Amino acid sequence: MTIYPNPASNNLNVTFEGTGAKELTVDLYSIDGQKVQGIYNGISVSGRNEMNSNITNLSKGVYLVRILFEGQSFVQKLIVN
């Protein structure tokens, strides 16, 4: 999983390598674990999956981007400025 830009202020891009048509969920959480925004909920494709999200409504701070794919969770820290 790659997130960019990081730090971000307007838009967030998330890329992820998928292994085929499988359920994929990408969400944004506050540092205390509260879900603040859904980025993607659907089916992945084989190879590179790209999603973007407008984050202008978020307050400055640290957030967590979580991908849930094939029962596994991948988390990366995001700084919003």
JOMORA-V984884 format. One line per field, one symbol per residue. ss: DSSP state (H for helix, E for strand, L for the rest). burial: # if it has 24 or more other C-alpha atoms within 12 Angstrom, else .. A space follows every 10 residues. Layout:
# JOMORA-V984884
ss: ???
burial: ???
This chain:
# JOMORA-V984884
ss: LEEELLLELL EEEEEEEEEL LLEEEEEEEE LLLLEEEEEE EEELLEEEEE EEEELLLLLL EEEEEEEEEL LEEEEEEEEE L
burial: ####...#.. ######.... ...####### ......#### ...#....## ###.#..#.. .########. ...####### .
